[in-house]
């Protein structure tokens, strides 16, 4: 069982390495990105970061409090173990506690696994944006 927790400042380098593995060729996130945007990590038994999610909660006119999911990244060696699903569920639960009832986020059109994770929580593909697809869905209380 994986337990998502708040990222510590000492884990910034590990998270950046995973980001680079998940998004080769992408520009690195600016300094303090993972602290300005809440970031949760899942650690292995050796305390190594296996995956992370970063997000923000914002007020969007017409939607209200909204969770905007930015990243869910899992180290390639640990994919297929439910880490992405666990991280996404944790950010939904936090957002719900903060009053958000809507999820928004984009997924690369080729990332069918993440699309399934979002769809399993009620999000639906609603708009293509370049090579990404915008997903929107409800956030319900997690029991």
Buried (B, 14 or more C-beta within 10 A) or exposed (E): EBEBEEBEEEBBEBBBEBBEEBBEEEEEBEEEBBEEBBBBBBBBEEEEBBBBBBBBBEEEEEEEBBBBBBBBBBBEEBBEBBBBBBBBBBBBBBBBEEEBBBBBBBBBBEBEBBBEBBBEBBBEBEEEEEEBBBBBBEBEEEE
